[in-house]
């Protein structure tokens, strides 16, 4: 498997496991989270597409390190897995920190 | 100005998502400590991934559309901006959707 493809699958798994087993936010069970990530993926199509479009790429991917599957505006499909891990990761940290603040009786 | 294109895309993401905070009430910018802590915890590992991916040649950056300013370990300033801006946009989206749906999680 190409390295970027493998790294993406590992990142998605790590983000999910950290959320489910360590931070325990329940984000993955919330329809609000899935709606939010759907909205973010919609905008990723254009932002990532602007960075990756093969007509004038800003970020250039080595063919041998990715699956070669390009979607929308030539974004490597791996970028969406990368996005999933990044989005889940930060939302999960946010909720975990919010929960900790509540337990400490800090912010309402 | 072409070389500021990547940075301009990131700046546009910050500007375009401001209404999520100030119109829809996402309440992300107004929790700066939680915001910075969340971004640091996640973007740290992602920047390590970026360093390795750049070193192994998984991706490179257009000289035409980037400034050429390197922060460290061959990581361009644009990538650092990406890992500050995109998580911010994610939190604003989640926060705004929660407010719109009356979902109390905060």
Backbone of each chain as ProteinMPNN parsed JSONL, in Angstrom:
{"seq_chain_A": "XXXXXXXXXXXXXXXXXXXXXXXXXXXXXXXXXXXXXXXXXXXXXXXXXXXXXXXXXXXXXXXXXXXXXXXXXXXXXXXXXXXXXXXXXXXXXXXXXXXXXXXXXXXX", "coords_chain_A": {"N_chain_A": [[0.851, -1.196, 0.0], [0.525, 2.266, -0.8], [2.481, 4.828, 0.859], [1.253, 7.259, 1.754], [-1.421, 6.592, 1.657], [-1.544, 4.491, 3.519], [-0.708, 5.865, 5.836], [-2.819, 7.61, 6.131], [-4.976, 5.892, 6.714], [-4.089, 4.887, 9.136], [-4.073, 7.248, 10.666], [-6.808, 7.924, 10.708], [-7.807, 5.778, 12.147], [-6.418, 6.052, 14.579], [-7.415, 8.533, 15.45], [-10.112, 7.888, 15.835], [-9.946, 5.856, 17.769], [-8.691, 7.181, 19.895], [-10.678, 9.012, 20.491], [-12.851, 7.319, 21.201], [-11.862, 5.603, 23.209], [-10.145, 7.005, 24.939], [-10.66, 9.846, 25.228], [-13.391, 9.793, 25.171], [-15.796, 11.17, 24.151], [-18.259, 10.812, 22.882], [-18.788, 11.934, 20.484], [-18.852, 10.601, 18.01], [-21.268, 9.383, 18.02], [-23.098, 11.321, 17.683], [-25.512, 12.98, 15.769], [-25.235, 15.614, 15.125], [-22.492, 15.996, 14.972], [-21.87, 14.458, 12.682], [-23.338, 15.801, 10.744], [-21.979, 18.231, 10.83], [-19.406, 17.457, 9.989], [-19.994, 16.675, 7.461], [-20.678, 19.126, 6.293], [-18.194, 20.359, 6.477], [-16.643, 18.698, 4.83], [-17.846, 19.313, 2.407], [-16.968, 21.963, 1.999], [-14.281, 21.447, 2.002], [-13.896, 20.268, -0.462], [-13.599, 22.419, -2.199], [-11.627, 24.112, -1.055], [-9.429, 22.373, -0.618], [-9.342, 21.455, -3.183], [-8.519, 23.728, -4.562], [-5.9, 23.826, -3.693], [-4.857, 21.498, -4.778], [-5.466, 21.085, -7.449], [-4.69, 19.884, -10.649], [-4.13, 21.51, -12.776], [-2.895, 23.846, -11.891], [-1.209, 23.271, -9.474], [-0.812, 23.828, -5.937], [0.019, 22.322, -3.822], [1.904, 19.498, -4.39], [1.609, 16.156, -5.174], [3.445, 13.15, -4.779], [3.303, 10.637, -7.106], [3.927, 7.955, -6.57], [3.505, 7.599, -3.888], [0.841, 7.654, -3.2], [-2.632, 6.571, -3.582], [-3.528, 7.241, -6.057], [-6.092, 7.748, -6.69], [-8.103, 10.339, -7.543], [-10.258, 12.933, -6.589], [-13.07, 15.12, -7.215], [-11.683, 18.238, -7.531], [-9.184, 17.158, -8.419], [-8.215, 16.296, -5.941], [-6.312, 14.151, -3.878], [-7.782, 11.138, -2.814], [-7.105, 10.378, -0.323], [-6.797, 12.747, 1.082], [-9.269, 13.326, 2.188], [-9.577, 11.461, 4.163], [-7.489, 12.226, 5.769], [-8.526, 14.734, 6.439], [-10.779, 13.874, 7.878], [-9.545, 12.698, 10.138], [-8.192, 14.909, 11.219], [-10.275, 16.725, 11.738], [-12.009, 15.221, 13.427], [-10.18, 14.777, 15.47], [-9.626, 17.392, 16.539], [-12.159, 18.288, 17.299], [-12.83, 16.407, 19.147], [-10.863, 16.808, 21.128], [-11.624, 19.354, 21.9], [-14.194, 18.949, 23.004], [-13.53, 17.225, 25.07], [-11.931, 18.844, 26.682], [-13.816, 20.769, 27.341], [-15.575, 19.254, 28.859], [-13.932, 18.653, 30.977], [-13.549, 21.186, 32.061], [-16.142, 21.658, 32.945], [-16.421, 19.691, 34.899], [-14.639, 20.651, 36.747], [-15.996, 22.757, 37.61], [-15.725, 25.199, 36.413], [-15.999, 27.166, 33.697], [-19.364, 27.854, 32.665]], "CA_chain_A": [[0.0, 0.0, 0.0], [1.344, 3.494, -0.81], [2.68, 5.334, 2.222], [0.255, 8.263, 2.175], [-2.669, 5.85, 1.86], [-1.419, 3.772, 4.79], [-0.656, 6.847, 6.922], [-4.172, 8.146, 6.293], [-5.793, 4.889, 7.413], [-3.619, 4.854, 10.531], [-4.514, 8.479, 11.333], [-8.254, 7.824, 10.941], [-7.997, 4.803, 13.215], [-5.928, 6.629, 15.834], [-8.359, 9.576, 15.873], [-11.33, 7.246, 16.325], [-9.65, 5.123, 19.004], [-8.45, 8.169, 20.951], [-11.974, 9.568, 20.891], [-13.726, 6.324, 21.83], [-11.287, 4.922, 24.37], [-9.414, 7.852, 25.878], [-11.364, 11.098, 25.522], [-14.774, 9.374, 25.413], [-16.675, 12.335, 23.983], [-19.519, 10.415, 22.243], [-18.98, 12.689, 19.235], [-19.145, 9.734, 16.868], [-22.66, 8.941, 18.087], [-23.971, 12.502, 17.582], [-25.851, 13.369, 14.393], [-24.705, 16.966, 14.92], [-21.101, 15.87, 14.519], [-21.824, 13.958, 11.3], [-23.785, 16.9, 9.895], [-20.872, 19.198, 10.775], [-18.292, 16.954, 9.177], [-20.489, 16.723, 6.08], [-20.522, 20.514, 5.837], [-16.757, 20.626, 6.311], [-16.188, 18.0, 3.621], [-18.316, 20.073, 1.246], [-16.05, 23.086, 1.768], [-12.954, 20.9, 1.69], [-13.834, 20.02, -1.901], [-13.139, 23.614, -2.902], [-10.363, 24.613, -0.492], [-8.413, 21.386, -0.961], [-9.273, 21.445, -4.643], [-7.687, 24.859, -4.998], [-4.503, 23.489, -3.397], [-4.372, 20.271, -5.424], [-5.87, 20.989, -8.871], [-3.506, 19.547, -11.433], [-3.841, 22.562, -13.753], [-1.9, 24.738, -11.265], [-1.217, 22.804, -8.079], [-0.004, 24.489, -4.909], [0.645, 21.158, -3.184], [2.133, 18.511, -5.452], [1.718, 14.836, -4.555], [4.248, 12.157, -5.491], [2.404, 9.573, -7.566], [4.248, 6.632, -6.018], [3.181, 7.502, -2.461], [-0.602, 7.751, -2.979], [-3.402, 5.563, -4.321], [-3.763, 7.707, -7.422], [-7.513, 8.092, -6.862], [-8.274, 11.783, -7.385], [-11.688, 13.242, -6.601], [-13.454, 16.535, -7.378], [-10.68, 19.013, -8.255], [-7.912, 16.428, -8.374], [-7.712, 16.025, -4.587], [-6.114, 12.73, -3.58], [-8.882, 10.719, -1.939], [-6.536, 10.317, 1.03], [-6.973, 14.038, 1.774], [-10.517, 13.333, 2.945], [-9.293, 10.687, 5.368], [-6.659, 13.165, 6.525], [-9.478, 15.704, 6.968], [-11.586, 13.214, 8.912], [-8.731, 12.54, 11.345], [-7.902, 16.236, 11.771], [-11.526, 17.295, 12.254], [-12.424, 14.452, 14.602], [-9.19, 15.016, 16.528], [-9.742, 18.685, 17.206], [-13.483, 18.367, 17.931], [-12.758, 15.509, 20.279], [-10.094, 17.511, 22.171], [-12.447, 20.482, 22.346], [-15.254, 18.452, 23.886], [-12.909, 16.651, 26.269], [-11.52, 19.968, 27.53], [-15.049, 21.391, 27.845], [-16.086, 18.373, 29.913], [-13.047, 18.802, 32.136], [-13.872, 22.485, 32.679], [-17.417, 21.517, 33.669], [-16.184, 18.901, 36.12], [-13.937, 21.498, 37.717], [-16.891, 23.834, 38.011], [-15.249, 26.455, 35.845], [-16.94, 27.8, 32.773], [-20.71, 27.251, 32.622]], "C_chain_A": [[0.889, 1.25, 0.0], [1.388, 4.13, 0.58], [1.629, 6.357, 2.662], [-1.084, 7.583, 2.457], [-2.644, 5.154, 3.219], [-1.449, 4.751, 5.961], [-2.05, 7.414, 7.195], [-5.056, 7.171, 7.068], [-5.392, 4.799, 8.88], [-4.152, 6.076, 11.281], [-6.008, 8.429, 11.655], [-8.534, 6.887, 12.121], [-7.581, 5.387, 14.56], [-6.921, 7.674, 16.345], [-9.615, 8.954, 16.472], [-11.075, 6.546, 17.666], [-9.416, 6.095, 20.166], [-9.781, 8.741, 21.432], [-12.786, 8.56, 21.697], [-13.178, 5.794, 23.147], [-10.669, 5.857, 25.393], [-10.238, 9.088, 26.237], [-12.855, 10.863, 25.77], [-15.779, 10.518, 25.291], [-18.065, 11.985, 23.46], [-19.792, 11.177, 20.954], [-19.462, 11.795, 18.1], [-20.581, 9.21, 16.888], [-23.636, 10.105, 17.87], [-24.245, 12.873, 16.127], [-25.321, 14.766, 14.092], [-23.262, 16.921, 14.424], [-21.05, 15.443, 13.058], [-22.341, 15.005, 10.325], [-22.659, 17.924, 9.726], [-19.76, 18.713, 9.862], [-18.716, 16.904, 7.699], [-20.341, 18.124, 5.485], [-19.047, 20.814, 5.572], [-16.205, 19.925, 5.074], [-16.634, 18.747, 2.364], [-17.359, 21.23, 0.951], [-14.637, 22.61, 1.468], [-12.802, 20.653, 0.19], [-13.205, 21.219, -2.612], [-11.79, 24.126, -2.384], [-9.226, 23.657, -0.874], [-8.237, 21.339, -2.481], [-8.404, 22.573, -5.18], [-6.204, 24.544, -4.784], [-3.967, 22.375, -4.291], [-4.654, 20.187, -6.93], [-4.635, 20.848, -9.765], [-3.167, 20.615, -12.476], [-2.845, 23.59, -13.203], [-1.83, 24.417, -9.784], [-0.357, 23.666, -7.169], [0.734, 23.413, -4.111], [0.715, 20.049, -4.241], [2.41, 17.15, -4.808], [2.55, 13.899, -5.412], [3.357, 10.966, -5.825], [2.664, 8.248, -6.857], [3.835, 6.476, -4.549], [1.687, 7.587, -2.171], [-1.336, 6.75, -3.865], [-3.592, 5.958, -5.783], [-5.223, 8.033, -7.689], [-7.677, 9.577, -6.549], [-9.752, 12.116, -7.51], [-11.918, 14.745, -6.693], [-12.39, 17.293, -8.171], [-9.296, 18.398, -8.047], [-7.359, 16.218, -6.963], [-7.47, 14.532, -4.424], [-7.21, 12.307, -2.602], [-8.403, 10.628, -0.492], [-6.764, 11.612, 1.8], [-8.247, 14.066, 2.606], [-10.397, 12.482, 4.213], [-8.447, 11.517, 6.334], [-7.574, 14.201, 7.203], [-10.32, 15.108, 8.085], [-10.806, 13.135, 10.224], [-8.475, 13.89, 12.013], [-9.151, 16.839, 12.426], [-11.979, 16.548, 13.506], [-11.48, 14.734, 15.771], [-9.443, 16.311, 17.27], [-11.1, 18.82, 17.903], [-13.504, 17.538, 19.213], [-11.981, 16.156, 21.448], [-10.931, 18.639, 22.775], [-13.497, 20.017, 23.358], [-14.68, 17.875, 25.18], [-12.486, 17.77, 27.22], [-12.737, 20.67, 28.124], [-15.597, 20.568, 29.011], [-15.244, 18.517, 31.172], [-13.325, 20.133, 32.853], [-15.163, 22.389, 33.49], [-17.226, 20.751, 34.976], [-15.51, 19.738, 37.195], [-14.787, 22.68, 38.157], [-16.446, 25.192, 37.514], [-16.302, 27.1, 34.984], [-18.298, 27.105, 32.789], [-20.883, 26.405, 31.369]], "O_chain_A": [[1.891, 1.296, 0.713], [0.455, 3.989, 1.372], [1.17, 6.328, 3.803], [-1.794, 7.96, 3.389], [-3.612, 5.224, 3.977], [-2.127, 4.51, 6.959], [-2.413, 7.667, 8.344], [-5.794, 7.573, 7.967], [-6.242, 4.652, 9.759], [-4.631, 5.951, 12.408], [-6.428, 8.838, 12.738], [-9.378, 7.166, 12.972], [-8.29, 5.244, 15.557], [-7.236, 7.701, 17.535], [-10.126, 9.425, 17.488], [-11.891, 6.634, 18.583], [-9.883, 5.864, 21.281], [-9.987, 8.932, 22.631], [-13.342, 8.893, 22.744], [-13.933, 5.561, 24.091], [-10.662, 5.553, 26.586], [-10.488, 9.349, 27.414], [-13.502, 11.628, 26.483], [-16.526, 10.795, 26.229], [-18.977, 12.802, 23.588], [-20.884, 11.088, 20.392], [-20.35, 12.163, 17.332], [-21.059, 8.659, 15.896], [-24.852, 9.908, 17.873], [-23.313, 13.058, 15.344], [-24.995, 15.076, 12.946], [-22.864, 17.709, 13.566], [-20.277, 15.998, 12.277], [-21.847, 15.098, 9.201], [-22.417, 18.419, 8.626], [-19.235, 19.478, 9.053], [-17.888, 17.071, 6.804], [-19.936, 18.287, 4.335], [-18.698, 21.442, 4.571], [-15.389, 20.495, 4.35], [-15.9, 18.811, 1.378], [-16.984, 21.455, -0.199], [-13.883, 23.284, 0.766], [-11.713, 20.809, -0.363], [-12.382, 21.055, -3.513], [-10.924, 24.522, -3.164], [-8.192, 24.084, -1.388], [-7.123, 21.202, -2.989], [-7.648, 22.39, -6.134], [-5.356, 24.94, -5.584], [-2.764, 22.305, -4.54], [-4.127, 19.303, -7.607], [-3.669, 21.601, -9.642], [-2.055, 20.635, -13.003], [-2.045, 24.143, -13.958], [-2.317, 25.174, -8.945], [0.691, 24.169, -7.576], [1.907, 23.566, -3.77], [-0.278, 19.717, -4.888], [3.328, 17.011, -4.001], [2.386, 13.855, -6.631], [2.74, 10.367, -4.944], [1.728, 7.5, -6.575], [3.814, 5.364, -4.022], [1.295, 7.593, -1.004], [-0.753, 6.159, -4.774], [-3.793, 5.1, -6.642], [-5.571, 8.529, -8.761], [-7.421, 10.016, -5.428], [-10.425, 11.642, -8.425], [-11.067, 15.541, -6.297], [-12.206, 17.026, -9.358], [-8.372, 19.05, -7.561], [-6.161, 15.985, -6.801], [-8.325, 13.726, -4.79], [-7.526, 13.042, -1.666], [-9.188, 10.781, 0.444], [-6.907, 11.592, 3.022], [-8.303, 14.755, 3.625], [-11.049, 12.765, 5.218], [-8.664, 11.507, 7.545], [-7.415, 14.503, 8.386], [-10.549, 15.748, 9.112], [-11.332, 13.462, 11.288], [-8.536, 13.999, 13.238], [-9.085, 17.391, 13.525], [-12.295, 17.164, 14.524], [-11.916, 14.906, 16.909], [-9.471, 16.328, 18.501], [-11.182, 19.406, 18.982], [-14.109, 17.917, 20.216], [-12.393, 16.061, 22.604], [-10.944, 18.848, 23.988], [-13.663, 20.613, 24.422], [-15.27, 18.018, 26.251], [-12.665, 17.652, 28.432], [-12.703, 21.116, 29.271], [-16.03, 21.121, 30.023], [-15.764, 18.505, 32.288], [-13.335, 20.199, 34.082], [-15.271, 22.958, 34.576], [-17.786, 21.107, 36.013], [-15.764, 19.568, 38.388], [-14.359, 23.501, 38.968], [-16.754, 26.217, 38.122], [-17.355, 27.524, 35.462], [-18.362, 25.882, 32.916], [-21.947, 25.82, 31.16]]}, "seq_chain_B": "XXXXXXXXXXXXXXXXXXXXXXXXXXXXXXXXXXXXXXXXXXXXXXXXXXXXXXXXXXXXXXXXXXXXXXXXXXXXXXXXXXXXXXXXXXXXXXXXXXXXXXXXXX", "coords_chain_B": {"N_chain_B": [[2.25, 38.555, -6.691], [1.442, 35.995, -6.653], [2.877, 34.193, -5.094], [1.81, 34.327, -2.602], [-0.421, 32.847, -2.613], [-1.221, 30.364, -1.36], [-1.171, 31.139, 1.343], [-3.106, 33.105, 1.182], [-5.418, 31.653, 0.657], [-5.703, 30.378, 3.101], [-6.067, 32.602, 4.779], [-8.465, 33.523, 3.751], [-10.134, 31.481, 4.575], [-10.211, 31.939, 7.318], [-11.469, 34.446, 7.417], [-13.912, 34.008, 6.089], [-15.162, 32.251, 7.818], [-15.646, 33.726, 10.065], [-18.294, 34.82, 10.539], [-19.565, 32.576, 11.569], [-18.922, 32.567, 14.194], [-19.614, 35.203, 15.044], [-22.098, 35.8, 14.083], [-23.689, 33.47, 14.06], [-23.033, 32.48, 16.521], [-21.05, 30.587, 17.463], [-19.217, 30.363, 19.536], [-16.408, 29.854, 19.81], [-14.065, 31.361, 19.223], [-14.304, 32.914, 21.456], [-13.411, 31.384, 23.477], [-10.5, 31.329, 24.015], [-8.358, 29.984, 25.302], [-9.117, 27.277, 25.476], [-9.425, 26.849, 22.804], [-6.789, 27.218, 21.756], [-5.458, 25.185, 23.141], [-6.765, 22.892, 22.2], [-6.178, 22.971, 19.459], [-3.385, 22.866, 19.531], [-2.926, 20.338, 20.663], [-3.771, 18.616, 18.681], [-2.73, 19.504, 16.233], [-0.029, 19.355, 16.673], [0.824, 16.522, 16.542], [-0.006, 16.184, 13.833], [1.71, 17.94, 12.513], [4.094, 16.646, 12.915], [3.652, 14.404, 11.341], [3.537, 15.773, 8.899], [6.188, 16.701, 8.685], [7.549, 14.266, 8.371], [6.326, 13.305, 6.045], [7.059, 15.262, 4.2], [9.824, 14.965, 4.276], [10.048, 12.41, 3.235], [9.166, 12.805, 0.735], [6.447, 12.716, 0.054], [4.762, 14.826, -0.508], [5.192, 17.997, -2.143], [5.817, 21.539, -2.477], [4.528, 24.108, -4.507], [6.772, 26.361, -5.94], [6.013, 28.634, -7.074], [3.552, 29.367, -5.949], [3.915, 29.583, -3.244], [5.48, 31.152, -0.372], [8.068, 30.424, 0.212], [9.091, 30.679, 2.671], [10.458, 28.997, 5.335], [9.602, 27.305, 8.253], [10.739, 25.374, 9.987], [12.631, 22.339, 9.71], [12.118, 21.894, 6.984], [9.438, 22.527, 6.75], [7.031, 24.546, 5.352], [5.858, 27.895, 6.079], [3.26, 28.112, 5.297], [2.14, 25.589, 5.709], [2.118, 25.424, 8.476], [0.302, 27.447, 8.987], [-1.941, 26.253, 7.85], [-2.449, 24.181, 9.687], [-3.24, 25.626, 11.844], [-5.46, 27.034, 10.983], [-7.379, 25.304, 9.712], [-8.263, 23.443, 11.736], [-9.461, 25.354, 13.41], [-11.559, 26.265, 11.758], [-13.015, 23.915, 11.668], [-13.881, 23.623, 14.334], [-15.447, 25.909, 14.566], [-17.464, 25.329, 12.74], [-18.654, 23.051, 13.897], [-19.462, 24.216, 16.321], [-21.263, 26.173, 15.414], [-23.215, 24.62, 14.121], [-24.186, 23.195, 16.28], [-25.319, 25.3, 17.791], [-27.309, 26.13, 16.011], [-28.923, 23.901, 15.961], [-29.749, 23.805, 18.504], [-28.356, 22.241, 20.242], [-27.05, 21.495, 23.25], [-24.363, 20.887, 23.893], [-21.177, 22.116, 24.658]], "CA_chain_B": [[1.441, 38.152, -5.53], [1.149, 34.569, -6.754], [3.5, 33.375, -4.056], [1.003, 34.377, -1.382], [-1.718, 32.207, -2.869], [-1.576, 29.388, -0.318], [-1.507, 31.902, 2.55], [-4.359, 33.826, 0.936], [-6.508, 30.686, 0.828], [-5.882, 30.177, 4.549], [-6.642, 33.837, 5.32], [-9.87, 33.545, 3.335], [-10.863, 30.536, 5.444], [-10.43, 32.607, 8.611], [-12.433, 35.542, 7.241], [-15.224, 33.474, 5.7], [-15.799, 31.55, 8.939], [-15.91, 34.642, 11.188], [-19.724, 34.914, 10.874], [-20.014, 31.422, 12.363], [-18.76, 32.994, 15.579], [-20.194, 36.482, 15.435], [-23.508, 35.857, 13.692], [-24.387, 32.262, 14.505], [-22.758, 32.23, 17.94], [-20.359, 29.305, 17.655], [-18.506, 30.426, 20.826], [-15.092, 29.215, 19.727], [-13.082, 32.443, 19.41], [-14.387, 33.494, 22.801], [-12.758, 30.495, 24.44], [-9.171, 31.255, 23.393], [-7.453, 28.992, 25.913], [-9.54, 25.948, 25.039], [-9.146, 26.81, 21.367], [-5.356, 26.997, 21.527], [-5.083, 23.872, 23.667], [-7.288, 21.862, 21.298], [-5.423, 23.002, 18.21], [-2.013, 22.41, 19.786], [-2.918, 18.897, 20.928], [-4.016, 17.863, 17.457], [-1.841, 19.921, 15.151], [1.317, 18.871, 16.988], [1.046, 15.247, 15.845], [-0.144, 16.338, 12.379], [2.924, 18.573, 11.984], [5.112, 15.588, 12.875], [3.318, 13.67, 10.107], [3.926, 16.634, 7.782], [7.651, 16.687, 8.6], [7.95, 12.962, 7.823], [5.832, 13.208, 4.666], [7.894, 16.142, 3.367], [11.152, 14.345, 4.2], [9.973, 11.224, 2.379], [8.752, 13.205, -0.607], [5.036, 12.434, -0.26], [4.256, 16.015, -1.175], [6.08, 19.155, -2.234], [5.032, 22.765, -2.599], [4.83, 24.927, -5.675], [7.577, 27.549, -5.625], [5.309, 29.795, -7.595], [2.396, 29.753, -5.137], [4.228, 29.673, -1.811], [6.455, 32.222, -0.097], [9.415, 29.906, 0.381], [9.497, 30.831, 4.076], [10.465, 27.704, 6.011], [9.577, 27.49, 9.702], [11.759, 24.451, 10.493], [12.559, 20.976, 9.178], [11.538, 21.966, 5.633], [8.0, 22.796, 6.772], [6.751, 25.936, 4.982], [4.964, 28.641, 6.961], [1.886, 27.852, 4.837], [1.637, 24.372, 6.343], [1.816, 25.765, 9.868], [-0.961, 28.193, 8.961], [-2.996, 25.267, 7.582], [-2.782, 23.43, 10.902], [-3.918, 26.532, 12.779], [-6.716, 27.542, 10.428], [-8.376, 24.281, 9.402], [-8.948, 23.015, 12.974], [-10.32, 26.462, 13.843], [-12.776, 26.216, 10.928], [-13.775, 22.725, 12.079], [-14.548, 23.907, 15.611], [-16.488, 26.907, 14.309], [-18.574, 24.646, 12.081], [-19.337, 22.239, 14.915], [-20.11, 25.121, 17.268], [-22.399, 26.823, 14.761], [-24.259, 23.611, 13.899], [-24.791, 22.928, 17.599], [-26.197, 26.411, 18.153], [-28.465, 26.123, 15.122], [-29.803, 22.783, 16.306], [-30.088, 23.877, 19.919], [-27.664, 21.147, 20.928], [-26.388, 22.187, 24.34], [-22.944, 20.572, 24.095], [-20.437, 23.359, 24.497]], "C_chain_B": [[1.135, 36.66, -5.541], [1.701, 33.773, -5.578], [2.771, 33.434, -2.715], [-0.303, 33.605, -1.523], [-2.144, 31.229, -1.778], [-1.978, 30.14, 0.959], [-2.831, 32.636, 2.387], [-5.556, 32.894, 1.099], [-6.778, 30.474, 2.32], [-6.513, 31.419, 5.195], [-8.126, 33.923, 4.969], [-10.701, 32.616, 4.212], [-11.164, 31.177, 6.797], [-11.537, 33.646, 8.472], [-13.844, 34.994, 6.98], [-15.938, 32.8, 6.874], [-16.079, 32.468, 10.134], [-17.4, 34.755, 11.531], [-20.243, 33.719, 11.668], [-19.928, 31.776, 13.848], [-19.669, 34.178, 15.903], [-21.633, 36.673, 14.982], [-24.252, 34.648, 14.262], [-24.066, 31.873, 15.952], [-22.065, 30.909, 18.235], [-19.596, 29.23, 18.986], [-17.2, 29.626, 20.831], [-13.999, 30.264, 19.963], [-13.133, 32.968, 20.843], [-13.919, 32.533, 23.883], [-11.328, 30.261, 23.967], [-8.263, 30.188, 24.001], [-7.81, 27.587, 25.47], [-9.238, 25.767, 23.549], [-7.679, 26.487, 21.099], [-4.927, 25.616, 21.999], [-5.543, 22.758, 22.728], [-6.465, 21.798, 20.013], [-4.011, 22.459, 18.425], [-1.96, 20.89, 19.945], [-3.04, 18.085, 19.643], [-3.024, 18.228, 16.36], [-0.392, 19.536, 15.412], [1.62, 17.562, 16.265], [0.928, 15.369, 14.312], [1.09, 17.021, 11.771], [4.08, 17.57, 11.948], [4.912, 14.75, 11.613], [3.791, 14.477, 8.881], [5.446, 16.616, 7.577], [8.115, 15.389, 7.928], [7.546, 12.867, 6.352], [6.671, 14.085, 3.726], [9.271, 15.507, 3.184], [11.144, 13.149, 3.258], [9.451, 11.549, 0.986], [7.32, 12.859, -0.96], [4.391, 13.619, -0.953], [5.303, 17.116, -1.136], [5.199, 20.374, -2.528], [5.499, 23.582, -3.796], [5.657, 26.144, -5.269], [6.865, 28.807, -6.077], [4.23, 30.314, -6.635], [2.66, 29.777, -3.641], [5.372, 30.67, -1.616], [7.888, 31.72, -0.057], [9.92, 30.078, 1.812], [9.341, 29.492, 4.785], [10.503, 27.949, 7.514], [10.685, 26.654, 10.337], [11.576, 23.121, 9.786], [11.844, 20.913, 7.825], [10.035, 22.196, 5.608], [7.745, 24.268, 6.446], [5.77, 26.588, 5.957], [3.511, 28.384, 6.577], [1.295, 26.619, 5.505], [1.291, 24.634, 7.802], [0.494, 26.528, 9.921], [-2.134, 27.243, 8.711], [-3.436, 24.585, 8.878], [-3.287, 24.32, 12.036], [-5.334, 26.824, 12.286], [-7.769, 26.446, 10.255], [-9.036, 23.721, 10.677], [-9.865, 24.102, 13.53], [-11.641, 26.433, 13.078], [-13.654, 25.031, 11.336], [-14.549, 23.008, 13.362], [-15.667, 24.919, 15.425], [-17.708, 26.258, 13.66], [-19.365, 23.836, 13.092], [-20.109, 23.138, 15.877], [-21.353, 25.759, 16.675], [-23.544, 25.834, 14.546], [-24.955, 23.291, 15.219], [-25.744, 24.04, 18.0], [-27.477, 26.397, 17.322], [-29.468, 25.04, 15.512], [-30.202, 22.803, 17.772], [-29.504, 22.734, 20.722], [-26.764, 21.772, 21.992], [-24.898, 21.937, 24.507], [-22.119, 21.801, 23.778], [-19.068, 23.123, 25.096]], "O_chain_B": [[0.63, 36.118, -4.558], [1.086, 32.81, -5.12], [3.085, 32.672, -1.8], [-1.183, 33.693, -0.666], [-3.288, 31.257, -1.324], [-2.993, 29.822, 1.58], [-3.592, 32.773, 3.346], [-6.594, 33.301, 1.622], [-7.93, 30.399, 2.747], [-7.387, 31.3, 6.054], [-8.942, 34.346, 5.788], [-11.842, 32.93, 4.55], [-12.243, 30.98, 7.357], [-12.435, 33.718, 9.31], [-14.825, 35.451, 7.566], [-17.167, 32.777, 6.925], [-16.684, 32.033, 11.114], [-17.743, 34.783, 12.713], [-21.25, 33.832, 12.367], [-20.753, 31.341, 14.652], [-20.396, 34.166, 16.896], [-22.315, 37.592, 15.436], [-25.312, 34.791, 14.871], [-24.749, 31.033, 16.537], [-22.455, 30.193, 19.157], [-19.359, 28.136, 19.498], [-16.937, 28.834, 21.736], [-13.118, 30.074, 20.801], [-12.119, 33.414, 21.379], [-14.02, 32.835, 25.072], [-10.971, 29.152, 23.569], [-7.484, 29.557, 23.287], [-6.933, 26.794, 25.129], [-8.852, 24.687, 23.1], [-7.365, 25.593, 20.313], [-4.127, 24.951, 21.34], [-4.81, 21.799, 22.485], [-6.104, 20.72, 19.543], [-3.502, 21.69, 17.61], [-1.058, 20.236, 19.423], [-2.478, 16.995, 19.534], [-2.536, 17.355, 15.642], [0.392, 19.404, 14.472], [2.557, 17.491, 15.47], [1.682, 14.725, 13.583], [1.471, 16.716, 10.641], [4.937, 17.632, 11.067], [5.868, 14.428, 10.908], [4.371, 13.92, 7.948], [5.929, 16.528, 6.448], [8.96, 15.41, 7.033], [8.324, 12.407, 5.515], [6.956, 13.693, 2.594], [9.82, 15.505, 2.083], [12.127, 12.903, 2.559], [9.311, 10.655, 0.15], [6.992, 12.721, -2.138], [3.579, 13.456, -1.864], [6.161, 17.173, -0.256], [4.003, 20.249, -2.79], [6.694, 23.724, -4.055], [5.279, 26.874, -4.353], [7.079, 29.894, -5.542], [4.014, 31.521, -6.515], [1.736, 29.969, -2.85], [6.118, 30.986, -2.543], [8.824, 32.492, -0.268], [11.038, 29.675, 2.133], [8.251, 28.923, 4.836], [11.337, 28.713, 7.999], [11.477, 27.163, 11.129], [10.482, 22.812, 9.313], [11.066, 19.996, 7.562], [9.413, 22.074, 4.552], [8.194, 25.148, 7.181], [4.955, 25.907, 6.579], [2.626, 28.432, 7.431], [0.109, 26.59, 5.832], [0.29, 24.127, 8.308], [-0.334, 26.283, 10.798], [-3.202, 27.411, 9.299], [-4.629, 24.428, 9.138], [-3.715, 23.818, 13.075], [-6.283, 26.857, 13.07], [-8.929, 26.643, 10.615], [-10.254, 23.542, 10.698], [-10.932, 23.798, 14.063], [-12.712, 26.56, 13.671], [-14.88, 25.131, 11.349], [-15.73, 22.676, 13.467], [-16.72, 24.805, 16.054], [-18.846, 26.594, 13.987], [-20.593, 23.918, 13.144], [-21.262, 22.862, 16.209], [-22.379, 25.876, 17.345], [-24.708, 26.171, 14.763], [-26.176, 23.136, 15.261], [-26.842, 23.777, 18.489], [-28.574, 26.618, 17.835], [-30.682, 25.224, 15.413], [-30.918, 21.914, 18.233], [-30.06, 22.31, 21.735], [-25.824, 22.496, 21.665], [-24.226, 22.702, 25.198], [-22.33, 22.454, 22.755], [-18.229, 24.024, 25.093]]}, "name": "protein", "num_of_chains": 2, "seq": "XXXXXXXXXXXXXXXXXXXXXXXXXXXXXXXXXXXXXXXXXXXXXXXXXXXXXXXXXXXXXXXXXXXXXXXXXXXXXXXXXXXXXXXXXXXXXXXXXXXXXXXXXXXXXXXXXXXXXXXXXXXXXXXXXXXXXXXXXXXXXXXXXXXXXXXXXXXXXXXXXXXXXXXXXXXXXXXXXXXXXXXXXXXXXXXXXXXXXXXXXXXXXXXXXXXXXX"}
